Structures are given as C-alpha cells and as structure tokens.
Amino acid sequence: MDKNMLAGLEGLPEEDKNRMSAMIDHLQLRDSLRMYNSLVERCFNDCVDNFTRKTLQKQEETCVARCAEKFLKHSMRVGLRFAELNSQAATQD
Amino acid sequence: MEPVEMFLLPFLLVLAESLNPNRGKSCKVPMAAPNISAGIDKEQAFGMAETEMEYRVELFNRLGQTCFNKCVDKRYKEAELNMGENSCIDRCVSKYWQVNSMIGQMLSAGGQPPI
C-alpha cells in the first residue's frame, strides 16, 4: 500500500483507516485483473486473424507486444490527466 | 503511484472529513447528493465510499477504453505513442470529463431521467 495513499486517511481512527485501506486494495486487485483480461482480448482481436497455424507467427507476436505496450502507456497518460482533472474538480468544490 | 491510486486520493481527503466524528457542519460528498447532513452514520459512509470508488474506477476504465479506441491506430506500427496520439488522448480525456460533468449536472438538476 502506497504511503501517499494513506496520507489522505490521516484524520481517521485506526480501524477506519484499515478498512478503507482494505477496500482500496480489493478494488485495485479487481481492477488489475479486469485490465489484464481486457488487454488480452483487445490485443488478440487487433492482432490475430489467421488460424492456419496453432502457434503465433512472428508478426502477430510483434503486434501483440506493441499493442500491450501502447495500451499501458496510454493508460498511464490517461491516469495522469484523470488525476489532474479530479484534483481540479475537488478543489473547485 | 498507479493510476488508480492517484485519482482516489482527492476523493479520500473529502471522505476522511466526512467520517471525522468531530465535524459539526454538513459534509460534502463528491457526488450528486447535496443534502447529506452531519448525521450520516459510519456504515453508510463506508457504503457510499465504496460505491463512489467503484464508480470512479469504472469511469476511469471506460474513459481509457473509449479514448484508446478513438485515438490510437490499430495497426500498431510501433510500441510508442506518437505526438498526435498523445495530444488526441489529452483532448479526449478532457472532453470526456466535460461530458461526464454535463450529464452529472443534468441528472442531479432534473432529478429523474426524461420518459
């Protein structure tokens, strides 16, 4: 659990902190697994069309590698912008 | 920090305030629920926190997928995002966010969806 995460929970009693922290862990795990599945499906759909062979061809492998890396970079960038917009919205309220 | 953690932090600051037993004023909950007063009990607060967090995660995921579909070339010529894609992503996120706010406002003002 990231320390920066818990800085927002400072004002809370210990048991509340633990409960929130457990909730966040749970959500993060679930989200990671979901992301994993959706990434696999996406890259498969975009890169694999040929079923004359049982194993992935070189070109398909390259495509999948690029697809995954691109999506992860994209996801990081979206995360940054999302966090910016979120904190803007929070301070405006 | 992972993207999920980054966006949860501002929300948690507000939630921490609302769970504080010493609050005398009405608390601000970051959703379309302006009438919550200081009397909400802890269980409710946790329930709302969980719902809100799940909503944010869902929003983030949909936003990510939508903007990827709209902005990124599926031919995957390279592993990096090019300049055009980067700008597109930034703008897409910004616009998606605006649409999200607009609809949020319409729903909380109107009260119910139009029949």
Backbone of each chain as ProteinMPNN parsed JSONL, in Angstrom:
{"seq_chain_A": "MDKNMLAGLEGLPEEDKNRMSAMIDHLQLRDSLRMYNSLVERCFNDCVDNFTRKTLQKQEETCVARCAEKFLKHSMRVGLRFAELNSQAATQD", "coords_chain_A": {"N_chain_A": [[0.86, -1.193, 0.0], [0.634, 2.126, -0.933], [2.329, 4.829, 0.624], [1.632, 7.466, 0.174], [-0.991, 7.262, -0.467], [-2.232, 6.711, 1.959], [-1.924, 9.067, 3.273], [-4.1, 10.66, 2.824], [-5.893, 9.599, 4.531], [-5.356, 10.328, 7.044], [-6.777, 11.676, 9.146], [-8.455, 9.794, 10.211], [-9.639, 7.297, 12.585], [-7.787, 4.33, 13.598], [-9.009, 1.803, 12.924], [-10.821, 2.501, 10.956], [-9.127, 3.469, 9.053], [-7.778, 1.139, 8.368], [-9.85, -0.312, 7.31], [-10.641, 1.234, 5.077], [-8.296, 1.09, 3.682], [-8.151, -1.642, 3.141], [-10.368, -1.861, 1.496], [-9.558, -0.332, -0.67], [-7.352, -1.818, -1.576], [-8.647, -4.134, -2.369], [-10.271, -3.18, -4.449], [-8.296, -2.291, -6.191], [-6.978, -4.686, -6.85], [-9.004, -6.108, -8.117], [-9.48, -4.406, -10.264], [-7.021, -4.509, -11.594], [-6.958, -7.155, -12.481], [-9.141, -7.155, -14.168], [-8.274, -5.368, -16.078], [-6.139, -6.772, -17.169], [-7.452, -8.961, -18.4], [-9.006, -7.533, -20.281], [-7.083, -6.308, -21.793], [-5.737, -8.459, -22.958], [-7.806, -9.488, -24.557], [-8.274, -7.328, -26.265], [-5.79, -7.009, -27.629], [-5.6, -9.475, -28.819], [-7.856, -9.451, -30.522], [-7.16, -7.32, -32.194], [-4.771, -8.116, -33.369], [-4.617, -10.827, -34.137], [-5.604, -12.855, -36.711], [-5.376, -14.956, -38.263], [-5.771, -18.343, -38.67], [-4.414, -20.58, -39.599], [-2.274, -21.762, -38.491], [-1.208, -23.26, -35.355], [0.41, -21.967, -33.541], [1.504, -18.65, -32.603], [2.431, -16.371, -35.149], [5.506, -14.694, -36.102], [5.031, -12.044, -36.762], [2.546, -11.596, -35.639], [3.188, -11.888, -32.957], [4.906, -9.69, -32.571], [3.095, -7.644, -33.072], [1.269, -7.993, -30.951], [2.943, -7.48, -28.766], [3.567, -4.759, -29.18], [1.014, -3.684, -29.099], [0.217, -4.197, -26.439], [2.164, -2.749, -25.002], [1.689, -0.177, -25.941], [-0.947, 0.252, -25.11], [-0.627, 0.197, -22.33], [1.035, 2.401, -21.906], [-0.634, 4.386, -22.814], [-2.663, 4.101, -20.941], [-1.351, 4.944, -18.618], [-0.917, 7.617, -19.242], [-3.544, 8.562, -19.489], [-4.283, 8.143, -16.858], [-2.725, 10.087, -15.533], [-3.853, 12.513, -16.551], [-6.476, 12.166, -15.743], [-6.17, 12.208, -12.961], [-5.314, 14.854, -12.651], [-7.606, 16.266, -13.529], [-9.441, 15.359, -11.668], [-8.372, 16.387, -9.259], [-8.584, 19.067, -9.767], [-11.351, 19.325, -9.903], [-12.0, 18.581, -7.301], [-10.851, 20.669, -5.773], [-12.272, 22.81, -6.718], [-14.84, 22.447, -5.746]], "CA_chain_A": [[0.0, 0.0, 0.0], [1.459, 3.323, -1.065], [2.2, 5.745, 1.76], [0.923, 8.682, -0.253], [-2.39, 6.898, -0.428], [-2.743, 6.773, 3.323], [-1.867, 10.436, 3.768], [-5.445, 11.209, 2.785], [-6.705, 8.965, 5.558], [-4.734, 10.663, 8.325], [-7.666, 12.101, 10.222], [-9.353, 8.729, 10.647], [-9.186, 6.295, 13.563], [-7.026, 3.217, 13.033], [-9.812, 0.748, 12.303], [-11.376, 3.05, 9.722], [-8.018, 3.526, 8.112], [-7.537, -0.208, 7.874], [-10.986, -0.719, 6.482], [-10.521, 1.947, 3.803], [-7.124, 0.559, 3.008], [-8.515, -2.954, 2.616], [-11.293, -1.609, 0.395], [-8.773, 0.133, -1.809], [-6.591, -2.966, -2.069], [-9.579, -5.021, -3.054], [-10.642, -2.544, -5.718], [-7.139, -2.278, -7.076], [-6.74, -6.035, -7.344], [-10.056, -6.415, -9.076], [-9.271, -3.6, -11.455], [-5.849, -5.032, -12.304], [-7.329, -8.387, -13.173], [-10.023, -6.782, -15.26], [-7.432, -4.748, -17.09], [-5.393, -7.867, -17.756], [-8.343, -9.642, -19.327], [-9.443, -6.706, -21.409], [-5.913, -6.07, -22.64], [-5.532, -9.669, -23.754], [-8.846, -9.561, -25.574], [-8.054, -6.258, -27.226], [-4.644, -7.291, -28.496], [-5.94, -10.63, -29.633], [-8.756, -9.016, -31.584], [-6.496, -6.432, -33.144], [-3.563, -8.661, -33.987], [-4.636, -12.22, -34.585], [-6.726, -13.141, -37.61], [-5.029, -16.089, -39.103], [-5.792, -19.579, -37.898], [-3.846, -21.711, -40.339], [-1.289, -22.386, -37.591], [-1.579, -23.3, -33.933], [1.236, -21.041, -32.767], [1.553, -17.277, -33.094], [3.512, -16.059, -36.08], [6.398, -13.636, -35.632], [4.382, -10.759, -36.989], [1.485, -11.494, -34.647], [3.861, -11.661, -31.677], [5.35, -8.287, -32.541], [1.898, -6.819, -32.973], [0.747, -8.094, -29.586], [3.874, -6.775, -27.866], [3.372, -3.32, -29.363], [-0.34, -3.366, -28.641], [0.205, -4.173, -24.977], [2.965, -1.63, -24.517], [0.995, 1.054, -26.29], [-2.102, 0.425, -24.24], [-0.171, 0.517, -20.97], [1.491, 3.794, -21.905], [-1.857, 5.168, -22.943], [-3.347, 4.023, -19.659], [-0.613, 5.811, -17.697], [-1.175, 9.004, -19.604], [-4.927, 8.821, -19.087], [-4.262, 8.222, -15.4], [-2.215, 11.411, -15.165], [-4.851, 13.537, -16.883], [-7.616, 11.905, -14.877], [-5.822, 12.699, -11.629], [-5.338, 16.32, -12.723], [-8.992, 16.73, -13.589], [-10.043, 15.013, -10.381], [-7.96, 17.301, -8.193], [-9.211, 20.346, -10.112], [-12.762, 19.249, -9.509], [-12.066, 18.541, -5.84], [-10.558, 21.978, -5.195], [-13.324, 23.756, -7.096], [-15.988, 22.267, -4.848]], "C_chain_A": [[0.886, 1.229, 0.0], [1.233, 4.278, 0.099], [1.414, 6.997, 1.401], [-0.574, 8.49, -0.206], [-2.954, 7.157, 0.953], [-2.674, 8.177, 3.909], [-3.249, 11.058, 3.781], [-6.329, 10.677, 3.903], [-6.271, 9.348, 6.964], [-5.7, 10.927, 9.464], [-8.482, 10.973, 10.834], [-8.759, 7.85, 11.749], [-8.612, 5.068, 12.871], [-7.896, 2.199, 12.302], [-10.445, 1.231, 10.999], [-10.324, 3.086, 8.634], [-7.783, 2.164, 7.492], [-8.644, -0.671, 6.935], [-10.924, -0.073, 5.111], [-9.388, 1.36, 2.987], [-7.411, -0.809, 2.4], [-9.441, -2.813, 1.412], [-10.522, -1.218, -0.858], [-7.959, -1.003, -2.422], [-7.465, -3.879, -2.905], [-9.94, -4.462, -4.426], [-9.494, -2.557, -6.708], [-6.875, -3.643, -7.685], [-7.753, -6.379, -8.432], [-9.835, -5.672, -10.382], [-8.085, -4.096, -12.275], [-6.203, -6.28, -13.099], [-8.231, -8.093, -14.369], [-9.224, -6.203, -16.416], [-6.657, -5.802, -17.866], [-6.251, -8.567, -18.819], [-8.698, -8.788, -20.533], [-8.282, -6.422, -22.358], [-5.646, -7.268, -23.548], [-6.547, -9.733, -24.889], [-8.618, -8.537, -26.677], [-6.938, -6.614, -28.195], [-4.882, -8.518, -29.357], [-6.817, -10.21, -30.815], [-8.057, -8.184, -32.641], [-5.393, -7.118, -33.934], [-3.666, -10.051, -34.607], [-5.86, -12.49, -35.444], [-6.584, -14.451, -38.322], [-4.994, -17.368, -38.283], [-5.332, -20.791, -38.688], [-2.805, -22.449, -39.514], [-1.775, -22.35, -36.159], [-0.819, -22.268, -33.115], [1.239, -19.664, -33.413], [2.706, -17.098, -34.064], [4.293, -14.869, -35.553], [5.702, -12.274, -35.682], [3.268, -10.535, -35.959], [2.074, -11.219, -33.27], [4.279, -10.219, -31.529], [4.162, -7.373, -32.32], [1.364, -6.82, -31.558], [1.631, -7.338, -28.606], [3.665, -5.273, -27.96], [2.028, -2.877, -28.814], [-0.358, -3.211, -27.124], [0.963, -2.968, -24.455], [2.257, -0.306, -24.769], [-0.18, 1.3, -25.35], [-1.684, 0.808, -22.824], [0.322, 1.952, -20.882], [0.299, 4.73, -21.973], [-2.561, 5.243, -21.596], [-2.669, 4.912, -18.614], [-0.918, 7.272, -17.973], [-2.581, 9.415, -19.194], [-5.001, 8.975, -17.572], [-3.79, 9.573, -14.908], [-3.27, 12.483, -15.38], [-6.064, 13.402, -15.971], [-7.356, 12.463, -13.486], [-5.842, 14.22, -11.598], [-6.764, 16.841, -12.672], [-9.712, 16.475, -12.272], [-9.671, 16.012, -9.308], [-8.467, 18.703, -8.475], [-10.636, 20.375, -9.606], [-12.892, 19.289, -7.991], [-11.825, 19.917, -5.241], [-11.628, 22.997, -5.552], [-14.509, 23.655, -6.156], [-15.73, 23.012, -3.547]], "O_chain_A": [[1.783, 1.36, 0.833], [0.098, 4.511, 0.513], [0.64, 7.52, 2.203], [-1.33, 9.425, 0.059], [-4.023, 7.751, 1.1], [-3.3, 8.451, 4.933], [-3.551, 11.886, 4.64], [-7.388, 11.236, 4.187], [-6.742, 8.781, 7.949], [-5.494, 10.478, 10.592], [-9.132, 11.166, 11.861], [-7.543, 7.679, 11.837], [-8.911, 4.8, 11.707], [-7.566, 1.779, 11.193], [-10.587, 0.459, 10.051], [-10.583, 2.782, 7.47], [-7.611, 2.029, 6.28], [-8.404, -1.323, 5.919], [-11.128, -0.739, 4.096], [-9.499, 1.16, 1.777], [-6.976, -1.107, 1.288], [-9.319, -3.549, 0.433], [-10.795, -1.705, -1.955], [-7.887, -1.132, -3.644], [-7.085, -4.33, -3.985], [-9.918, -5.175, -5.43], [-9.682, -2.799, -7.901], [-6.587, -3.759, -8.876], [-7.406, -6.868, -9.507], [-9.984, -6.236, -11.467], [-8.135, -4.103, -13.505], [-5.792, -6.435, -14.25], [-8.1, -8.698, -15.433], [-9.473, -6.512, -17.581], [-6.54, -5.721, -19.088], [-5.838, -8.74, -19.965], [-8.69, -9.264, -21.668], [-8.47, -6.308, -23.57], [-5.367, -7.119, -24.738], [-6.193, -10.0, -26.037], [-8.75, -8.838, -27.864], [-7.102, -6.537, -29.413], [-4.417, -8.587, -30.495], [-6.548, -10.572, -31.96], [-8.325, -8.323, -33.834], [-5.114, -6.726, -35.067], [-2.891, -10.403, -35.497], [-6.998, -12.377, -34.987], [-7.53, -14.984, -38.902], [-4.258, -17.455, -37.3], [-5.812, -21.903, -38.466], [-2.486, -23.606, -39.787], [-2.625, -21.541, -35.787], [-1.33, -21.754, -32.12], [1.005, -19.527, -34.614], [3.809, -17.599, -33.843], [3.825, -14.132, -34.685], [5.79, -11.475, -34.75], [3.077, -9.42, -35.472], [1.535, -10.419, -32.505], [4.043, -9.594, -30.495], [4.204, -6.455, -31.5], [1.038, -5.763, -31.016], [1.135, -6.639, -27.722], [3.593, -4.588, -26.94], [1.913, -1.843, -28.156], [-0.877, -2.23, -26.592], [0.481, -2.249, -23.579], [2.234, 0.572, -23.907], [-0.379, 2.411, -24.859], [-2.32, 1.653, -22.194], [0.057, 2.644, -19.898], [0.241, 5.74, -21.271], [-2.999, 6.311, -21.167], [-3.346, 5.559, -17.816], [-1.147, 8.06, -17.056], [-2.783, 10.486, -18.621], [-5.709, 9.846, -17.068], [-4.368, 10.145, -13.984], [-3.546, 13.275, -14.479], [-6.609, 14.395, -15.49], [-8.22, 13.116, -12.9], [-6.329, 14.817, -10.638], [-7.093, 17.73, -11.886], [-10.508, 17.301, -11.825], [-10.522, 16.445, -8.532], [-8.753, 19.457, -7.545], [-11.067, 21.333, -8.963], [-13.783, 19.948, -7.455], [-12.516, 20.305, -4.3], [-11.875, 23.936, -4.796], [-15.117, 24.667, -5.808], [-16.571, 22.993, -2.648]]}, "seq_chain_B": "MEPVEMFLLPFLLVLAESLNPNRGKSCKVPMAAPNISAGIDKEQAFGMAETEMEYRVELFNRLGQTCFNKCVDKRYKEAELNMGENSCIDRCVSKYWQVNSMIGQMLSAGGQPPI", "coords_chain_B": {"N_chain_B": [[3.099, 5.966, -8.254], [0.273, 4.002, -8.946], [-2.139, 4.512, -11.583], [-4.801, 4.151, -10.594], [-4.577, 4.59, -7.849], [-3.776, 7.243, -7.825], [-6.009, 8.796, -8.584], [-7.784, 8.324, -6.584], [-6.993, 9.567, -4.278], [-7.684, 12.444, -3.869], [-10.451, 12.193, -3.528], [-10.566, 10.653, -1.22], [-9.625, 12.383, 0.702], [-11.767, 14.098, 1.047], [-13.632, 12.259, 1.962], [-12.461, 11.45, 4.342], [-12.803, 13.693, 5.871], [-15.597, 13.618, 6.126], [-15.984, 11.366, 7.672], [-14.947, 12.007, 10.073], [-15.543, 12.2, 13.483], [-15.731, 14.593, 14.811], [-16.839, 16.535, 13.298], [-18.882, 19.349, 12.808], [-20.309, 20.584, 10.889], [-22.295, 20.257, 7.855], [-21.365, 17.664, 5.619], [-19.394, 17.471, 2.602], [-20.12, 15.512, -0.051], [-18.617, 13.967, -2.724], [-20.507, 13.597, -4.96], [-23.648, 13.508, -6.73], [-25.235, 14.375, -4.36], [-26.375, 16.453, -2.558], [-27.705, 16.898, -0.147], [-26.841, 15.624, 2.175], [-26.446, 15.433, 5.639], [-24.609, 16.12, 8.742], [-25.348, 13.975, 10.212], [-24.995, 11.401, 9.115], [-24.369, 7.933, 9.425], [-21.54, 5.793, 10.278], [-21.44, 3.368, 8.905], [-23.013, 3.808, 6.668], [-21.483, 5.768, 5.508], [-19.159, 4.365, 4.81], [-20.277, 2.58, 3.011], [-21.142, 4.337, 1.009], [-18.698, 5.397, 0.319], [-17.462, 3.174, -0.79], [-19.126, 2.651, -2.981], [-18.797, 5.036, -4.406], [-16.074, 4.871, -4.992], [-15.999, 2.612, -6.615], [-17.484, 3.55, -8.725], [-15.747, 5.541, -9.677], [-13.58, 4.027, -10.513], [-14.746, 2.554, -12.56], [-15.452, 4.628, -14.273], [-12.897, 5.574, -14.967], [-11.897, 3.3, -16.318], [-13.658, 3.07, -18.509], [-13.269, 5.5, -19.737], [-10.571, 5.246, -20.454], [-10.69, 3.092, -22.288], [-12.429, 4.093, -24.27], [-11.07, 6.4, -25.229], [-8.736, 5.235, -26.148], [-9.716, 3.669, -28.249], [-10.609, 5.712, -29.899], [-8.369, 7.204, -30.489], [-5.995, 5.811, -31.041], [-4.05, 4.248, -33.5], [-4.845, 1.175, -34.915], [-3.043, -0.413, -36.198], [-0.65, -0.69, -35.001], [2.103, 0.169, -35.484], [4.312, 0.837, -34.077], [5.775, 0.635, -30.734], [5.593, 2.911, -29.195], [3.677, 5.808, -28.21], [2.727, 8.177, -30.56], [3.223, 11.765, -31.239], [0.821, 12.916, -32.166], [-1.091, 11.102, -31.253], [-0.724, 11.365, -28.514], [-1.577, 14.054, -28.046], [-4.188, 13.776, -28.893], [-5.162, 11.969, -26.999], [-4.984, 13.498, -24.622], [-6.825, 15.537, -25.191], [-9.11, 14.077, -25.627], [-9.578, 12.902, -23.115], [-10.081, 15.21, -21.654], [-12.416, 16.188, -22.91], [-14.174, 14.063, -22.538], [-14.393, 14.137, -19.819], [-15.699, 16.601, -19.504], [-18.145, 16.029, -20.72], [-19.013, 14.117, -18.94], [-19.339, 15.698, -16.607], [-21.335, 17.472, -17.475], [-23.509, 15.75, -17.919], [-23.783, 14.72, -15.384], [-24.605, 16.999, -14.014], [-27.015, 17.539, -15.357], [-28.496, 15.282, -14.646], [-28.652, 15.51, -11.856], [-29.943, 17.934, -11.525], [-32.318, 17.646, -13.034], [-33.445, 15.497, -11.747], [-35.027, 13.107, -12.368], [-34.674, 10.7, -15.052], [-35.756, 11.721, -18.316], [-38.931, 10.706, -19.582]], "CA_chain_B": [[1.736, 5.533, -7.89], [-0.543, 3.521, -10.065], [-3.233, 5.443, -11.936], [-5.977, 4.005, -9.741], [-4.289, 5.253, -6.576], [-3.658, 8.679, -7.974], [-7.244, 9.554, -8.616], [-8.583, 8.105, -5.383], [-6.536, 10.372, -3.151], [-8.502, 13.636, -3.557], [-11.738, 11.76, -3.01], [-10.405, 10.156, 0.145], [-9.491, 13.53, 1.592], [-13.129, 14.545, 1.36], [-14.273, 11.223, 2.76], [-11.868, 11.489, 5.675], [-13.519, 14.759, 6.566], [-16.969, 13.249, 6.446], [-16.013, 10.328, 8.689], [-14.419, 12.558, 11.309], [-16.654, 12.353, 14.431], [-15.778, 15.935, 15.375], [-17.398, 17.519, 12.383], [-20.17, 19.907, 13.208], [-21.044, 21.094, 9.726], [-22.684, 19.217, 6.901], [-20.184, 17.276, 4.863], [-19.537, 17.492, 1.155], [-19.844, 14.212, -0.655], [-18.35, 14.277, -4.126], [-21.411, 13.014, -5.954], [-24.871, 14.314, -6.783], [-26.002, 14.126, -3.136], [-26.107, 17.688, -1.818], [-28.473, 17.096, 1.078], [-26.364, 14.809, 3.3], [-26.068, 16.25, 6.794], [-23.574, 15.528, 9.584], [-25.858, 12.824, 10.94], [-24.889, 10.092, 8.465], [-23.571, 7.076, 10.284], [-20.297, 5.315, 9.703], [-21.658, 2.292, 7.937], [-23.476, 4.449, 5.446], [-20.35, 6.476, 4.904], [-18.314, 3.373, 4.151], [-21.002, 2.085, 1.838], [-21.083, 5.361, -0.032], [-17.31, 5.483, -0.136], [-17.184, 2.05, -1.672], [-19.852, 2.886, -4.229], [-18.13, 6.124, -5.118], [-14.794, 4.382, -5.515], [-16.265, 1.729, -7.747], [-17.898, 4.402, -9.824], [-14.573, 6.201, -10.247], [-12.785, 3.031, -11.227], [-15.476, 2.275, -13.785], [-15.284, 5.819, -15.125], [-11.531, 5.553, -15.472], [-11.75, 2.224, -17.294], [-14.389, 3.381, -19.739], [-12.548, 6.616, -20.347], [-9.372, 4.692, -21.08], [-11.028, 2.303, -23.476], [-13.006, 4.957, -25.302], [-10.051, 7.247, -25.842], [-7.83, 4.379, -26.909], [-10.385, 3.333, -29.498], [-10.736, 6.872, -30.773], [-7.122, 7.926, -30.786], [-4.803, 5.032, -31.36], [-4.071, 3.47, -34.725], [-4.819, -0.242, -34.568], [-2.059, -1.209, -36.932], [0.475, -0.896, -34.09], [3.36, 0.218, -36.229], [5.411, 0.9, -33.124], [5.342, 0.468, -29.346], [5.43, 4.211, -28.548], [2.591, 6.68, -28.651], [3.314, 9.331, -31.243], [2.776, 13.081, -30.756], [-0.588, 13.096, -32.494], [-1.869, 10.268, -30.344], [-0.64, 11.979, -27.193], [-2.489, 15.205, -27.978], [-5.555, 13.273, -29.007], [-5.532, 11.393, -25.708], [-5.222, 14.584, -23.663], [-8.074, 16.23, -25.514], [-10.209, 13.129, -25.452], [-9.845, 12.804, -21.677], [-10.676, 16.473, -21.234], [-13.794, 16.263, -23.403], [-14.952, 13.026, -21.871], [-14.639, 14.667, -18.479], [-16.727, 17.638, -19.62], [-19.422, 15.349, -20.964], [-19.36, 13.494, -17.667], [-19.858, 16.744, -15.709], [-22.612, 17.963, -18.027], [-24.566, 14.783, -17.674], [-23.962, 14.693, -13.94], [-25.422, 18.153, -13.651], [-28.371, 17.359, -15.879], [-29.194, 14.272, -13.874], [-28.96, 15.935, -10.486], [-30.916, 19.024, -11.609], [-33.603, 17.135, -13.499], [-33.984, 14.573, -10.752], [-35.274, 11.798, -12.975], [-34.468, 10.696, -16.499], [-36.985, 12.051, -19.04], [-39.62, 9.49, -20.039]], "C_chain_B": [[1.011, 5.036, -9.118], [-1.669, 4.491, -10.35], [-4.422, 5.342, -10.992], [-5.769, 4.74, -8.424], [-4.33, 6.759, -6.724], [-5.002, 9.373, -7.937], [-8.062, 9.366, -7.366], [-8.222, 9.073, -4.27], [-7.385, 11.606, -2.873], [-9.852, 13.249, -2.987], [-11.614, 11.354, -1.553], [-10.226, 11.28, 1.146], [-10.861, 14.039, 2.007], [-13.818, 13.533, 2.26], [-13.757, 11.252, 4.185], [-12.545, 12.559, 6.508], [-14.891, 14.289, 7.011], [-17.044, 12.179, 7.531], [-15.549, 10.826, 10.054], [-15.553, 12.834, 12.295], [-16.774, 13.771, 14.986], [-16.376, 16.977, 14.455], [-18.724, 18.047, 12.892], [-20.996, 20.313, 12.005], [-21.461, 19.942, 8.827], [-21.497, 18.918, 5.998], [-20.452, 17.294, 3.364], [-19.174, 16.126, 0.596], [-19.692, 14.429, -2.148], [-19.221, 13.503, -5.126], [-22.664, 13.883, -5.968], [-25.735, 14.04, -5.564], [-25.834, 15.316, -2.208], [-26.786, 17.794, -0.465], [-28.013, 16.259, 2.267], [-25.956, 15.721, 4.448], [-25.087, 15.491, 7.665], [-24.041, 14.237, 10.24], [-25.628, 11.477, 10.283], [-23.964, 9.19, 9.27], [-22.44, 6.424, 9.518], [-20.506, 4.266, 8.636], [-22.101, 2.847, 6.593], [-22.327, 5.122, 4.714], [-19.428, 5.502, 4.173], [-18.969, 2.833, 2.891], [-20.922, 3.064, 0.688], [-19.682, 5.497, -0.595], [-17.005, 4.382, -1.129], [-17.863, 2.239, -3.026], [-19.173, 3.957, -5.064], [-16.819, 5.651, -5.74], [-15.005, 3.483, -6.714], [-16.687, 2.518, -8.969], [-16.694, 5.056, -10.502], [-13.713, 5.246, -11.044], [-13.427, 2.726, -12.578], [-15.319, 3.418, -14.789], [-13.906, 5.815, -15.767], [-11.359, 4.496, -16.558], [-12.438, 2.558, -18.613], [-13.715, 4.502, -20.504], [-11.32, 6.111, -21.096], [-9.683, 3.952, -22.355], [-11.531, 3.182, -24.614], [-11.928, 5.762, -26.005], [-9.013, 6.426, -26.601], [-8.443, 4.041, -28.259], [-10.421, 4.509, -30.456], [-9.403, 7.412, -31.271], [-5.959, 7.091, -31.312], [-5.015, 4.168, -32.595], [-3.9, 1.977, -34.419], [-3.761, -1.063, -35.277], [-0.793, -1.453, -36.115], [1.807, -0.925, -34.811], [4.553, 0.299, -35.291], [4.855, 0.809, -31.708], [5.08, 1.798, -28.644], [4.167, 4.905, -29.033], [3.211, 7.866, -29.366], [2.662, 10.631, -30.765], [1.291, 13.304, -30.969], [-1.476, 12.325, -31.533], [-1.872, 10.861, -28.946], [-1.597, 13.153, -27.044], [-3.93, 14.746, -28.004], [-6.024, 12.73, -27.669], [-5.851, 12.484, -24.696], [-6.568, 15.254, -23.918], [-9.279, 15.336, -25.282], [-10.58, 13.028, -23.983], [-10.552, 14.052, -21.19], [-12.148, 16.553, -21.653], [-14.699, 15.247, -22.723], [-15.363, 13.508, -20.484], [-15.742, 15.72, -18.507], [-18.098, 17.023, -19.851], [-19.916, 14.732, -19.668], [-19.969, 14.521, -16.701], [-21.226, 17.221, -16.162], [-23.742, 17.035, -17.652], [-24.834, 14.665, -16.184], [-24.858, 15.821, -13.475], [-26.859, 17.991, -14.116], [-29.151, 16.358, -15.032], [-29.539, 14.757, -12.47], [-29.963, 17.066, -10.489], [-32.29, 18.493, -11.974], [-34.242, 16.189, -12.491], [-34.204, 13.189, -11.327], [-34.975, 11.851, -14.458], [-35.788, 10.986, -17.206], [-37.619, 10.775, -19.594], [-39.748, 9.526, -21.552]], "O_chain_B": [[1.138, 5.605, -10.202], [-2.109, 5.216, -9.457], [-4.997, 6.367, -10.625], [-6.668, 5.427, -7.938], [-4.851, 7.466, -5.863], [-5.132, 10.432, -7.323], [-8.957, 10.167, -7.097], [-9.053, 9.369, -3.411], [-7.783, 11.808, -1.725], [-10.349, 13.898, -2.067], [-12.479, 11.684, -0.741], [-10.625, 11.156, 2.304], [-11.088, 14.369, 3.171], [-14.507, 13.905, 3.21], [-14.528, 11.095, 5.132], [-12.826, 12.365, 7.691], [-15.299, 14.535, 8.146], [-18.049, 12.085, 8.236], [-15.734, 10.151, 11.066], [-16.445, 13.624, 11.986], [-17.801, 14.121, 15.568], [-16.416, 18.162, 14.787], [-19.578, 17.288, 13.35], [-22.223, 20.382, 12.075], [-21.036, 18.802, 9.013], [-20.721, 19.81, 5.657], [-21.591, 17.149, 2.92], [-18.05, 15.653, 0.76], [-20.568, 15.025, -2.774], [-18.707, 12.838, -6.025], [-22.718, 14.897, -5.273], [-26.847, 13.529, -5.699], [-25.2, 15.188, -1.161], [-26.471, 18.704, 0.302], [-28.72, 16.186, 3.272], [-25.204, 16.675, 4.25], [-24.761, 14.341, 7.371], [-23.226, 13.481, 10.769], [-26.038, 10.466, 10.852], [-22.911, 9.622, 9.738], [-22.377, 6.484, 8.29], [-19.842, 4.268, 7.599], [-21.637, 2.422, 5.535], [-22.212, 5.059, 3.491], [-18.974, 5.775, 3.062], [-18.327, 2.651, 1.856], [-20.669, 2.686, -0.456], [-19.485, 5.684, -1.796], [-16.38, 4.609, -2.166], [-17.26, 2.019, -4.076], [-18.997, 3.804, -6.273], [-16.502, 5.994, -6.879], [-14.284, 3.574, -7.708], [-16.306, 2.204, -10.096], [-16.619, 5.123, -11.729], [-13.185, 5.59, -12.102], [-12.747, 2.651, -13.602], [-15.087, 3.203, -15.979], [-13.773, 6.028, -16.972], [-10.751, 4.758, -17.596], [-11.879, 2.356, -19.691], [-13.601, 4.473, -21.729], [-11.067, 6.507, -22.234], [-9.03, 4.151, -23.38], [-11.116, 3.037, -25.764], [-11.877, 5.802, -27.235], [-8.47, 6.894, -27.602], [-7.774, 4.117, -29.289], [-10.281, 4.341, -31.667], [-9.325, 8.005, -32.347], [-5.049, 7.615, -31.953], [-6.013, 3.459, -32.721], [-2.945, 1.57, -33.756], [-3.593, -2.252, -35.004], [0.034, -2.296, -36.465], [2.541, -1.912, -34.758], [5.661, -0.107, -35.64], [3.646, 0.89, -31.492], [4.416, 1.823, -27.607], [3.659, 4.626, -30.119], [4.126, 8.498, -28.838], [1.695, 10.618, -30.004], [0.588, 13.807, -30.092], [-2.49, 12.838, -31.059], [-2.9, 10.863, -28.268], [-2.332, 13.251, -26.062], [-4.778, 15.239, -27.261], [-7.149, 12.995, -27.246], [-6.859, 12.412, -23.994], [-7.343, 15.505, -22.995], [-10.324, 15.778, -24.805], [-11.76, 13.063, -23.636], [-11.504, 13.975, -20.413], [-13.011, 16.933, -20.862], [-15.843, 15.543, -22.379], [-16.495, 13.32, -20.04], [-16.616, 15.733, -17.64], [-19.089, 17.443, -19.254], [-21.1, 14.816, -19.34], [-20.983, 14.251, -16.058], [-22.151, 17.361, -15.363], [-24.782, 17.454, -17.144], [-25.983, 14.525, -15.765], [-25.752, 15.627, -12.651], [-27.801, 18.266, -13.372], [-30.328, 16.567, -14.74], [-30.611, 14.442, -11.954], [-30.766, 17.173, -9.561], [-33.292, 18.823, -11.34], [-35.467, 16.107, -12.409], [-33.64, 12.209, -10.839], [-35.014, 12.922, -15.063], [-36.839, 10.543, -16.744], [-36.91, 9.867, -20.027], [-40.297, 8.6, -22.148]]}, "name": "protein", "num_of_chains": 2, "seq": "MDKNMLAGLEGLPEEDKNRMSAMIDHLQLRDSLRMYNSLVERCFNDCVDNFTRKTLQKQEETCVARCAEKFLKHSMRVGLRFAELNSQAATQDMEPVEMFLLPFLLVLAESLNPNRGKSCKVPMAAPNISAGIDKEQAFGMAETEMEYRVELFNRLGQTCFNKCVDKRYKEAELNMGENSCIDRCVSKYWQVNSMIGQMLSAGGQPPI"}
